[in-house]
Amino acid sequence: MKSGAAWSTEISAEIREALAAVTASVAALAAVVDDGVEPADPLRSLADSYLDALAETARGEARMAALKVRLTAEYTRAAGALASPAGSPQECTAREMSTVAELACALTVSERAAGALISDALALTSSLPLALEALQSGTISWQHARIMVDETANLEPAGAAALEAHFLDPDAPQPARGCAAGELVPGRFRAKARTWRERHHPVSIETRHTKSSAERRVEYCPDRDGMAWLSAYLPADTAAGIWDRITAAARAQQGPTEPRTLPQLRADTAATWLLTTGTANDDADGAPGHAGAWLTADVPVPRAQVLITVPVMALLGATDEPAVLDGHGPIPPSIARRLISDGADSFHRVLTDPRDGAPLEIGRTSYRVPKALRQWLRLRDGKCPFPGCHNASLDNDADHLLAWADGGTTGITNLGQPCRKHHRLKHTTAWTPTPATKNHPPGWTSPTGRTYPSEHQDWEPPHWPGTTLAADPLFGSGPPPHPAPGVEPDPSLHDPDEPCPYPEVPDDADQVPDQCRGPGPGPDLPPDPFPDWHLCAAA
């Protein structure tokens, strides 16, 4: 055990470092409040100073939270070192309870809150050094740090370190795309962290889904003012299909004479469907009637349109990496294969590039460009591109970033899909979207001139099946993966006299051998390399 002097020296160094960060933040805040410069526009300067002070206050709160974390962790360790060894498990539990109770009284919080703080502090100081460093520097908030603790729980140390590095280390092998973790609102950061965790969890998503699906249920919870909550725990594809169908039906009822909001219409539509099922619509043998009979005459039900992003090898059963359901996140590949092979025409499958995971083509039954372009837009943005907005792509409007009347084109780089709230914000205020690209949604510039980036899709290279394809007579020797950028392709891997294993690829893929190049219509909407892959899945 460390001597008291050695422990005191180490603790003091860590605490002094955290305290210095807090002091620096206070000094920066004071400098913002009193910069001593006579502005040309006093009112504008005052407004800008308030925003700068608020931003610095947020950084100061994060640094104070880091100091609190270090103090809590060191107090917990010191309390354990002061106590004599426990003689039994019951005595050990009693000492832990005493430590929690002491901290709760010192902070004037509940013992439950104190216990959670101790757990988070120990995790951050022992297992998540990058997260604690980012918190102490003010680049992430306390909410972000807690999300990091939650999403790394039950992961192996290597997995937790990889998740942390993905979002907080720009030199990681596969760093997160787009804006930094601290620039995402906590809810959006949790969604991205959970998606990464699902992809890289040591237990396959198929195994975890099988276990969790056995716990599906519907729950009822009374609330105040004569209201109650009714919730269902369902497989993701079922829940997403229900949600999108209810949303489409609610959208169809909106109009100039409809006073109800979209959330109210969703609630009324769901109640109508559920309360008119299983009565007069049942068949004579007791089986429920056709789904169409569930609806009342005044509730139209347009077909929902749901995108499923599936690595082709996972769709064919060669790998078990997750597919991605639009608006939800990762789902087991078996669900994606079932949806596609069963002919669920309201679900559109998306082919991903085997080299980097970026989308190549969107399955469709119609070749009309506007429809395909809208689906590509949904895939690129995933949701409303305004920072922090959660509104899913089904609810949003396709909008020209540069108006058509001002010379804007109807192309993917000049389109966004803001929700109706932020669509109005664009047209009624000085908020303006920044330029977009084929794979990056637009950011936003505020009336004060500040630019806020939008969240990007976090695509990753898909898994390759190794020797699986080599043993499959359908694929023969199987196509080797494309070389990484900057690596010369090995000519021995491709026989010029044999047909290319990638019949059609974008022409800008510089490392693809010449015999593997296809004409292609251009980068915005490449052709489908596997137009009949659903037949393979069905087989």
C-alpha positions as CSV (number, residue, x, y, z in Angstrom):
1,M,0.0,0.0,0.0
2,K,1.2,3.5,-0.8
3,S,2.5,5.7,2.1
4,G,0.4,8.7,3.1
5,A,3.0,11.1,1.8
6,A,3.2,9.4,-1.6
7,W,-0.6,9.2,-1.9
8,S,-0.9,12.9,-0.9
9,T,1.7,14.0,-3.5
10,E,-0.1,12.1,-6.4
11,I,-3.5,13.3,-5.4
12,S,-2.4,16.9,-5.0
13,A,-0.8,16.8,-8.5
14,E,-4.1,15.6,-10.1
15,I,-6.3,17.9,-8.1
16,R,-4.0,20.9,-8.8
17,E,-4.1,20.2,-12.5
18,A,-8.0,20.1,-12.5
19,L,-8.1,23.2,-10.3
20,A,-5.8,25.1,-12.7
21,A,-8.2,24.3,-15.6
22,V,-11.1,25.7,-13.6
23,T,-9.0,28.8,-12.8
24,A,-8.1,29.3,-16.4
25,S,-11.7,29.1,-17.4
26,V,-12.7,31.8,-14.9
27,A,-9.9,34.0,-16.2
28,A,-11.1,33.5,-19.8
29,L,-14.6,34.3,-18.7
30,A,-13.5,37.5,-17.0
31,A,-11.6,38.5,-20.2
32,V,-14.7,38.0,-22.3
33,V,-16.9,40.1,-20.0
34,D,-14.4,43.0,-19.8
35,D,-12.2,43.1,-22.9
36,G,-11.6,46.9,-22.7
37,V,-12.3,47.5,-26.4
38,E,-14.7,50.2,-27.6
39,P,-16.9,48.5,-30.2
40,A,-18.2,50.1,-33.4
41,D,-21.6,48.5,-32.8
42,P,-22.2,48.4,-29.0
43,L,-25.4,46.4,-29.1
44,R,-24.1,43.8,-31.5
45,S,-20.8,43.6,-29.5
46,L,-22.8,43.2,-26.3
47,A,-24.9,40.3,-27.8
48,D,-21.7,38.6,-29.1
49,S,-20.1,39.0,-25.7
50,Y,-23.0,37.3,-24.0
51,L,-22.8,34.4,-26.4
52,D,-19.0,34.1,-25.9
53,A,-19.5,34.3,-22.1
54,L,-22.1,31.5,-22.2
55,A,-19.8,29.3,-24.3
56,E,-17.0,29.9,-21.8
57,T,-19.3,29.2,-18.9
58,A,-20.2,25.8,-20.5
59,R,-16.5,25.0,-20.7
60,G,-16.0,26.1,-17.1
61,E,-18.9,23.8,-16.0
62,A,-17.2,20.9,-17.8
63,R,-13.9,21.7,-16.1
64,M,-15.6,22.0,-12.7
65,A,-17.2,18.6,-13.4
66,A,-13.8,17.1,-14.0
67,L,-12.5,18.5,-10.7
68,K,-15.6,17.0,-9.0
69,V,-14.9,13.7,-10.6
70,R,-11.3,13.6,-9.5
71,L,-12.2,14.7,-5.9
72,T,-15.0,12.0,-5.7
73,A,-12.7,9.2,-7.0
74,E,-9.9,10.1,-4.7
75,Y,-12.1,10.5,-1.7
76,T,-13.6,7.0,-2.4
77,R,-10.1,5.5,-2.7
78,A,-8.9,7.3,0.4
79,A,-11.9,6.1,2.4
80,G,-11.2,2.6,1.3
81,A,-7.5,2.9,2.3
82,L,-8.4,4.2,5.7
83,A,-10.7,1.3,6.6
84,S,-9.3,-2.0,7.8
85,P,-9.8,-5.1,5.6
86,A,-13.4,-6.3,5.6
87,G,-14.0,-9.5,7.4
88,S,-17.1,-10.5,5.3
89,P,-19.1,-9.5,2.2
90,Q,-21.7,-8.0,4.5
91,E,-19.0,-5.8,6.1
92,C,-17.7,-4.7,2.7
93,T,-21.2,-3.7,1.6
94,A,-21.7,-1.8,4.8
95,R,-18.5,0.2,4.3
96,E,-19.6,1.1,0.7
97,M,-22.9,2.2,2.0
98,S,-21.2,4.4,4.6
99,T,-19.0,6.0,1.9
100,V,-22.0,6.7,-0.3
101,A,-24.0,8.2,2.6
102,E,-21.0,10.4,3.6
103,L,-20.7,11.8,0.1
104,A,-24.5,12.3,-0.2
105,C,-24.6,14.4,2.9
106,A,-21.6,16.4,1.9
107,L,-23.1,17.2,-1.5
108,T,-26.7,17.4,-0.3
109,V,-27.9,14.9,-2.8
110,S,-29.7,11.6,-2.6
111,E,-27.7,8.4,-1.8
112,R,-28.7,7.1,-5.2
113,A,-27.2,10.2,-6.9
114,A,-24.1,9.9,-4.8
115,G,-23.7,6.3,-5.7
116,A,-24.0,7.1,-9.4
117,L,-21.4,9.8,-9.1
118,I,-18.9,7.5,-7.4
119,S,-19.5,4.9,-10.1
120,D,-19.0,7.4,-12.9
121,A,-16.0,9.0,-11.3
122,L,-14.2,5.6,-10.8
123,A,-14.9,4.6,-14.4
124,L,-13.6,7.9,-15.8
125,T,-10.4,8.0,-13.7
126,S,-9.5,4.3,-14.1
127,S,-10.8,3.3,-17.6
128,L,-11.6,6.4,-19.7
129,P,-8.5,8.8,-19.7
130,L,-9.4,10.4,-23.0
131,A,-12.9,11.2,-21.8
132,L,-11.7,12.7,-18.5
133,E,-9.0,14.7,-20.4
134,A,-11.7,16.1,-22.8
135,L,-13.9,16.9,-19.9
136,Q,-11.1,18.7,-18.1
137,S,-10.2,20.7,-21.2
138,G,-13.9,21.7,-21.6
139,T,-14.3,20.1,-25.1
140,I,-17.1,17.8,-23.9
141,S,-19.7,18.3,-21.2
142,W,-20.5,16.2,-18.2
143,Q,-23.5,14.8,-20.1
144,H,-21.1,13.6,-22.8
145,A,-18.8,12.0,-20.2
146,R,-21.7,10.1,-18.6
147,I,-22.8,8.8,-22.0
148,M,-19.3,7.6,-22.6
149,V,-19.4,5.7,-19.3
150,D,-22.8,4.2,-20.1
151,E,-21.9,3.1,-23.6
152,T,-18.6,1.5,-22.5
153,A,-20.2,-0.4,-19.7
154,N,-19.9,-4.2,-20.0
155,L,-17.3,-3.8,-22.8
156,E,-13.9,-5.4,-22.6
157,P,-11.1,-2.8,-21.8
158,A,-9.9,-2.9,-25.4
159,G,-13.4,-2.3,-26.7
160,A,-14.0,0.6,-24.3
161,A,-10.6,2.1,-25.3
162,A,-11.5,1.7,-29.0
163,L,-14.9,3.4,-28.5
164,E,-13.3,6.3,-26.6
165,A,-10.6,6.7,-29.2
166,H,-13.1,6.6,-32.1
167,F,-14.8,9.8,-30.8
168,L,-12.0,11.6,-28.9
169,D,-8.7,10.7,-30.7
170,P,-8.4,12.3,-34.1
171,D,-5.4,10.0,-34.8
172,A,-7.4,6.8,-34.3
173,P,-7.5,4.3,-37.2
174,Q,-11.2,5.1,-37.9
175,P,-12.0,8.4,-36.2
176,A,-15.6,9.7,-36.1
177,R,-16.7,11.6,-39.2
178,G,-17.9,15.2,-39.1
179,C,-18.2,17.4,-36.1
180,A,-16.4,16.5,-32.8
181,A,-18.2,14.7,-30.0
182,G,-18.5,17.9,-28.0
183,E,-20.2,19.7,-30.9
184,L,-23.0,17.2,-30.8
185,V,-25.9,17.6,-28.4
186,P,-25.8,14.8,-25.8
187,G,-28.8,13.0,-27.3
188,R,-27.2,12.8,-30.8
189,F,-23.8,11.8,-29.3
190,R,-25.5,9.0,-27.4
191,A,-27.1,7.7,-30.7
192,K,-23.7,7.7,-32.5
193,A,-21.9,6.1,-29.5
194,R,-24.6,3.4,-29.3
195,T,-24.4,2.7,-33.0
196,W,-20.6,2.3,-32.8
197,R,-21.0,0.0,-29.7
198,E,-23.6,-2.1,-31.6
199,R,-21.2,-2.6,-34.5
200,H,-18.2,-3.5,-32.3
201,H,-19.7,-5.3,-29.4
202,P,-17.8,-8.6,-28.6
203,V,-21.2,-10.5,-28.6
204,S,-22.8,-10.6,-32.0
205,I,-26.0,-8.5,-32.5
206,E,-27.8,-11.7,-33.5
207,T,-27.2,-13.3,-30.1
208,R,-28.1,-10.1,-28.2
209,H,-31.2,-9.6,-30.3
210,T,-32.4,-13.2,-29.7
211,K,-32.1,-12.7,-25.9
212,S,-33.7,-9.3,-25.9
213,S,-36.6,-10.1,-28.2
214,A,-37.8,-12.6,-25.6
215,E,-38.5,-9.7,-23.3
216,R,-40.8,-7.8,-25.7
217,R,-43.8,-6.4,-23.9
218,V,-46.4,-3.6,-23.6
219,E,-46.4,-1.4,-20.5
220,Y,-49.0,0.9,-19.0
221,C,-48.0,3.7,-16.6
222,P,-50.6,6.2,-15.2
223,D,-49.6,9.8,-15.2
224,R,-51.0,13.1,-13.8
225,D,-54.0,15.1,-15.1
226,G,-56.0,12.1,-16.2
227,M,-53.3,10.9,-18.7
228,A,-51.2,7.8,-19.0
229,W,-48.3,6.4,-21.0
230,L,-48.6,3.3,-23.1
231,S,-45.3,1.9,-24.4
232,A,-44.2,-1.2,-26.3
233,Y,-40.8,-2.9,-26.3
234,L,-40.5,-4.5,-29.8
235,P,-38.0,-5.6,-32.3
236,A,-36.6,-2.5,-34.1
237,D,-38.0,-3.3,-37.5
238,T,-41.5,-3.8,-36.1
239,A,-41.3,-0.6,-34.0
240,A,-39.9,1.5,-36.9
241,G,-42.6,0.2,-39.3
242,I,-45.3,1.0,-36.8
243,W,-43.9,4.5,-36.2
244,D,-43.4,5.3,-39.8
245,R,-46.9,4.1,-40.7
246,I,-48.5,6.1,-38.0
247,T,-46.5,9.2,-39.0
248,A,-47.5,8.8,-42.7
249,A,-51.2,8.4,-41.7
250,A,-50.9,11.5,-39.4
251,R,-49.2,13.5,-42.2
252,A,-52.0,12.6,-44.6
253,Q,-54.6,14.2,-42.2
254,Q,-52.8,17.5,-41.9
255,G,-54.3,20.5,-43.7
256,P,-55.5,24.1,-43.3
257,T,-58.6,23.0,-41.5
258,E,-56.9,20.4,-39.2
259,P,-56.1,22.1,-35.8
260,R,-54.3,19.1,-34.3
261,T,-50.5,19.0,-34.2
262,L,-48.5,16.1,-35.7
263,P,-47.9,14.5,-32.3
264,Q,-51.6,14.7,-31.5
265,L,-52.5,13.2,-34.8
266,R,-50.0,10.3,-34.2
267,A,-51.6,9.6,-30.8
268,D,-55.2,9.8,-32.2
269,T,-54.3,7.6,-35.2
270,A,-52.7,4.9,-33.0
271,A,-55.6,4.9,-30.6
272,T,-58.1,4.6,-33.5
273,W,-56.2,1.7,-34.9
274,L,-55.8,-0.2,-31.6
275,L,-59.4,0.4,-30.3
276,T,-61.0,-0.7,-33.6
277,T,-59.1,-4.0,-33.9
278,G,-60.3,-7.4,-32.9
279,T,-64.0,-6.8,-32.7
280,A,-66.3,-6.7,-35.7
281,N,-63.2,-7.1,-37.9
282,D,-62.4,-10.6,-36.7
283,D,-62.9,-13.6,-39.0
284,A,-65.5,-16.2,-38.1
285,D,-62.8,-18.5,-36.7
286,G,-61.6,-15.9,-34.3
287,A,-58.5,-14.8,-36.3
288,P,-58.0,-11.1,-36.7
289,G,-59.2,-9.5,-39.9
290,H,-56.9,-8.1,-42.6
291,A,-54.8,-5.1,-41.5
292,G,-56.8,-2.9,-43.8
293,A,-59.9,-3.6,-41.7
294,W,-58.3,-2.1,-38.6
295,L,-58.7,1.4,-39.9
296,T,-61.7,3.7,-39.7
297,A,-62.9,5.2,-42.9
298,D,-61.5,8.7,-42.2
299,V,-57.9,7.6,-41.4
300,P,-55.9,7.1,-44.7
301,V,-52.8,5.0,-44.4
302,P,-50.1,5.8,-47.0
303,R,-47.3,3.3,-47.3
304,A,-44.3,4.1,-45.2
305,Q,-40.8,4.2,-46.8
306,V,-38.0,2.9,-44.7
307,L,-34.3,2.7,-45.7
308,I,-32.2,-0.3,-44.7
309,T,-28.4,0.0,-45.2
310,V,-27.0,-3.5,-45.5
311,P,-23.4,-4.5,-46.3
312,V,-23.8,-6.9,-49.2
313,M,-21.8,-9.7,-47.5
314,A,-24.0,-9.5,-44.5
315,L,-27.1,-9.7,-46.7
316,L,-25.7,-12.8,-48.3
317,G,-25.0,-14.4,-44.9
318,A,-21.2,-14.3,-45.3
319,T,-20.7,-12.0,-42.3
320,D,-22.7,-11.1,-39.3
321,E,-22.1,-7.4,-39.1
322,P,-25.3,-5.3,-38.4
323,A,-27.5,-3.6,-40.9
324,V,-28.7,0.0,-40.2
325,L,-32.4,0.8,-40.0
326,D,-33.1,4.5,-40.9
327,G,-34.2,6.4,-37.8
328,H,-33.1,3.6,-35.4
329,G,-29.6,2.4,-35.9
330,P,-28.0,-1.1,-36.1
331,I,-30.3,-4.2,-36.4
332,P,-29.3,-7.9,-36.9
333,P,-28.6,-8.9,-40.5
334,S,-31.1,-11.7,-40.2
335,I,-33.9,-9.1,-39.8
336,A,-32.6,-7.2,-42.9
337,R,-32.5,-10.5,-45.0
338,R,-36.0,-11.4,-43.9
339,L,-37.4,-8.0,-44.7
340,I,-35.9,-8.0,-48.2
341,S,-36.4,-11.7,-49.1
342,D,-40.1,-11.5,-47.9
343,G,-40.6,-8.7,-50.5
344,A,-41.3,-5.9,-48.0
345,D,-41.7,-3.2,-50.7
346,S,-42.0,-0.4,-48.1
347,F,-38.4,-1.1,-47.2
348,H,-35.7,0.1,-49.5
349,R,-32.3,-1.6,-49.2
350,V,-29.1,0.4,-49.7
351,L,-25.9,-1.2,-51.1
352,T,-22.7,-0.1,-49.3
353,D,-19.3,0.1,-50.9
354,P,-17.2,-2.9,-49.7
355,R,-14.1,-0.7,-49.5
356,D,-15.3,2.1,-47.1
357,G,-18.9,1.5,-46.2
358,A,-20.2,4.6,-48.1
359,P,-23.5,4.1,-49.9
360,L,-23.4,3.2,-53.6
361,E,-27.0,2.7,-54.7
362,I,-30.5,2.7,-53.4
363,G,-32.9,-0.1,-54.4
364,R,-36.1,1.2,-56.1
365,T,-38.9,0.0,-58.3
366,S,-39.1,3.3,-60.2
367,Y,-36.3,5.0,-62.1
368,R,-37.7,8.5,-61.8
369,V,-34.9,10.7,-60.7
370,P,-36.8,12.9,-58.1
371,K,-37.8,9.8,-56.1
372,A,-34.3,8.3,-56.1
373,L,-32.7,11.6,-55.3
374,R,-35.0,12.1,-52.3
375,Q,-34.1,8.7,-51.0
376,W,-30.4,9.4,-51.5
377,L,-30.9,12.7,-49.6
378,R,-32.5,10.8,-46.7
379,L,-29.6,8.4,-46.7
380,R,-27.0,11.2,-46.7
381,D,-28.5,13.3,-43.9
382,G,-30.4,10.6,-41.8
383,K,-32.4,13.4,-40.1
384,C,-32.9,17.1,-40.1
385,P,-29.4,18.6,-40.6
386,F,-29.9,21.4,-38.1
387,P,-27.5,20.9,-35.2
388,G,-29.2,18.9,-32.4
389,C,-32.5,18.2,-34.2
390,H,-33.7,14.6,-33.9
391,N,-36.5,14.8,-36.5
392,A,-36.3,11.7,-38.7
393,S,-36.0,11.9,-42.4
394,L,-39.6,10.7,-43.1
395,D,-41.0,13.9,-41.6
396,N,-38.7,16.3,-43.4
397,D,-38.9,18.4,-46.6
398,A,-36.5,18.4,-49.5
399,D,-35.3,22.0,-49.9
400,H,-33.0,23.8,-52.2
401,L,-30.0,25.3,-50.3
402,L,-29.6,28.0,-53.0
403,A,-33.1,28.8,-54.3
404,W,-34.1,27.7,-57.8
405,A,-34.9,31.4,-58.6
406,D,-31.4,32.4,-57.6
407,G,-29.7,29.8,-59.9
408,G,-29.8,26.8,-57.6
409,T,-29.9,23.3,-59.2
410,T,-31.8,20.2,-58.2
411,G,-28.8,18.2,-57.3
412,I,-27.7,16.4,-54.2
413,T,-25.1,19.0,-53.4
414,N,-27.8,21.8,-53.4
415,L,-30.4,19.9,-51.4
416,G,-31.1,19.6,-47.7
417,Q,-34.0,18.0,-45.8
418,P,-34.8,20.3,-42.8
419,C,-37.8,19.5,-40.6
420,R,-40.7,21.9,-41.0
421,K,-39.6,23.9,-37.9
422,H,-36.1,24.6,-39.3
423,H,-37.4,25.0,-42.8
424,R,-39.4,27.9,-41.5
425,L,-36.4,29.1,-39.6
426,K,-34.4,29.3,-42.9
427,H,-37.1,31.2,-44.8
428,T,-38.2,33.6,-42.0
429,T,-34.9,34.5,-40.3
430,A,-31.2,35.1,-41.1
431,W,-30.2,31.5,-40.4
432,T,-28.7,30.1,-43.7
433,P,-27.4,26.6,-44.6
434,T,-23.8,26.2,-45.6
435,P,-22.9,24.3,-48.8
436,A,-23.4,20.5,-48.9
437,T,-21.6,17.7,-50.7
438,K,-22.5,14.3,-52.0
439,N,-21.8,12.7,-48.7
440,H,-21.9,15.6,-46.2
441,P,-25.1,17.4,-45.2
442,P,-25.2,21.2,-44.9
443,G,-24.2,23.0,-41.7
444,W,-25.8,26.3,-40.6
445,T,-24.7,29.9,-40.1
446,S,-26.5,31.9,-37.5
447,P,-27.5,35.6,-37.7
448,T,-24.4,36.4,-35.5
449,G,-22.1,34.9,-38.2
450,R,-21.3,31.8,-36.2
451,T,-21.1,28.5,-38.2
452,Y,-22.4,25.3,-36.6
453,P,-21.5,22.0,-38.3
454,S,-24.1,19.3,-39.0
455,E,-23.9,15.7,-37.9
456,H,-22.4,13.3,-40.4
457,Q,-23.2,9.7,-41.0
458,D,-20.5,7.6,-39.4
459,W,-19.9,5.0,-42.2
460,E,-17.3,2.3,-41.6
461,P,-15.7,-0.2,-43.9
462,P,-17.8,-3.4,-43.8
463,H,-16.4,-6.7,-42.7
464,W,-15.0,-9.2,-45.2
465,P,-15.8,-12.9,-44.8
466,G,-12.2,-14.2,-45.1
467,T,-12.3,-17.7,-46.6
468,T,-16.1,-17.9,-46.5
469,L,-16.6,-16.9,-50.1
470,A,-13.7,-19.0,-51.3
471,A,-15.5,-22.1,-50.2
472,D,-18.8,-21.0,-51.7
473,P,-19.4,-22.3,-55.3
474,L,-21.6,-19.4,-56.0
475,F,-18.6,-17.0,-55.8
476,G,-15.7,-19.3,-56.7
477,S,-12.5,-17.8,-55.3
478,G,-14.4,-14.7,-54.2
479,P,-13.5,-11.1,-54.9
480,P,-10.6,-9.8,-52.8
481,P,-11.1,-6.4,-51.1
482,H,-10.1,-3.3,-52.9
483,P,-6.6,-2.0,-51.8
484,A,-6.5,0.9,-49.4
485,P,-5.8,4.4,-50.8
486,G,-2.1,4.8,-51.7
487,V,-1.6,1.0,-52.1
488,E,-0.9,-0.4,-55.5
489,P,-3.3,-3.2,-56.5
490,D,-1.8,-6.7,-56.8
491,P,-2.3,-7.7,-60.5
492,S,-2.1,-11.4,-59.5
493,L,-5.4,-11.0,-57.6
494,H,-7.3,-10.2,-60.8
495,D,-7.0,-12.3,-64.0
496,P,-7.5,-9.9,-67.0
497,D,-9.3,-12.8,-68.9
498,E,-11.8,-13.3,-66.1
499,P,-14.9,-11.2,-65.6
500,C,-14.5,-8.6,-63.0
501,P,-15.9,-9.6,-59.5
502,Y,-17.2,-6.0,-59.3
503,P,-19.2,-5.6,-62.5
504,E,-19.8,-1.8,-62.0
505,V,-17.9,0.5,-59.8
506,P,-17.6,4.4,-59.8
507,D,-15.0,5.6,-62.2
508,D,-13.3,7.7,-59.5
509,A,-12.0,4.6,-57.7
510,D,-8.4,5.1,-58.7
511,Q,-7.1,1.8,-57.2
512,V,-9.5,-0.5,-59.1
513,P,-7.9,-2.5,-61.9
514,D,-8.8,-1.5,-65.4
515,Q,-10.8,-4.6,-66.2
516,C,-13.0,-3.8,-63.1
517,R,-14.1,-0.4,-64.3
518,G,-17.6,0.0,-65.5
519,P,-19.1,3.0,-67.4
520,G,-21.5,4.0,-64.7
521,P,-23.9,7.0,-64.9
522,G,-21.8,9.2,-62.6
523,P,-21.0,9.5,-58.9
524,D,-24.4,10.7,-57.7
525,L,-26.2,7.5,-58.3
526,P,-23.9,4.5,-59.2
527,P,-25.5,1.4,-60.7
528,D,-26.4,-1.6,-58.6
529,P,-23.5,-4.1,-58.7
530,F,-25.8,-6.9,-57.4
531,P,-29.2,-6.1,-58.8
532,D,-30.6,-9.6,-57.9
533,W,-29.0,-10.0,-54.5
534,H,-32.4,-10.4,-52.8
535,L,-32.7,-13.7,-54.7
536,C,-29.5,-14.9,-53.1
537,A,-30.8,-13.9,-49.7
538,A,-34.1,-15.7,-50.3
539,A,-32.2,-18.8,-51.5
